[in-house]
Amino acid sequence: MTREEALALMQAHTPSASLRRHMLNVEAAMRWYARHWDEDEDLYGVTGLLHDFDYEAHPDEHPSWGVAYLREHTSLPAEVLDAILGHAAYTGVPRETRLAKTLFAVDELTGLVQAAALIRPDRDVRGVEIGSLTKRFKTRSFAAGVNREEVEQGARELGVELSTHLANVLRALQEAADS
């Protein structure tokens, strides 16, 4: 599946601008990590773009509904489908591949980075500094919906120090800000 096809599918199923932005942010972080590890950037990007495409229409069946749809209507590899299932801890699907571990690790964290950008006067992620992001991560009342335990677990599963992971995802979103 090409990025354009994945983007069209995501947009067709996701009316909310904020959820679309989230999936674009996850895509950017996934692509950054793929380049970092010399993995398939397009595979990582498509996984990030589609991981929540079913959430608005099927919140009680997410991500199982989406994976069933993708299985029936696309030729995405099992690795992508398993990663999408595994990003939701409640599915019980183990995260065995680097792709799955990366999706889980960046999903919640992109929300924190986005929130840190939105409180800036210019609302620009490029002005967020790592020290500020780290402080906001430790302040549980800031972006309270971000599950810090999952962010920490994700960094551990990736084998990346939490501080490095915060910096990596911030850098990924800053580099993608123009697009």
C-alpha positions, 0 to 999 in steps of 0.5 A, a space after each residue: 500500500 502506498 502512502 497516498 492510498 493509506 492517507 486516502 483510507 485514513 481520511 475517508 474513515 476519520 472526520 476529526 482533524 485532531 485524530 487525523 493530526 495524531 495519525 500524521 504525527 505517529 506516521 512522522 515518528 514511525 518514519 523517523 525511527 525507520 530511518 534511524 534503524 535503516 528499516 522500511 520507512 514506507 512500511 513504518 509510515 503506513 502503519 502509523 497512518 492507519 493505526 487509529 483509522 477506525 477509532 471514531 466510527 468503531 471505538 468499542 471495536 478498535 483496533 480489531 474492526 480496523 484490522 479486519 477491514 484492512 485484512 479484507 480490503 488491502 494486501 498489507 502484511 501480517 506484520 502491520 496488522 499485528 502491530 496495529 492490534 498490539 498498539 492497544 494493550 487491551 487486545 492482548 496481542 504481543 508486540 514481537 517485532 520492532 515495528 509493533 514495539 515502535 508503534 506502541 512506543 510513539 503512539 501516546 508520546 506524540 500526544 504529549 509533544 502535540 500538547 506541548 506545542 499547542 500551549 506555546 504562543 506560536 503553537 509550533 512544535 519547532 519551538 518545543 525544547 527537550 527540557 520543557 517536554 521532559 518537565 511536562 512529561 513529569 507533570 501528570 496534570 499536563 496532557 493528563 490523557 497521555 498514559 505515561 506508564 505506556 510511554 515508559 513501557 514503550 521506551 523499555 520495549 524498544 530498548 531506548 532510554 526514556 530521555 532519548 526516546 522523548 528527544 527522538 520523537 520530539 525531533 521527528 515531529 519537529 523535522 516533519 513540521 513543514 509537511 
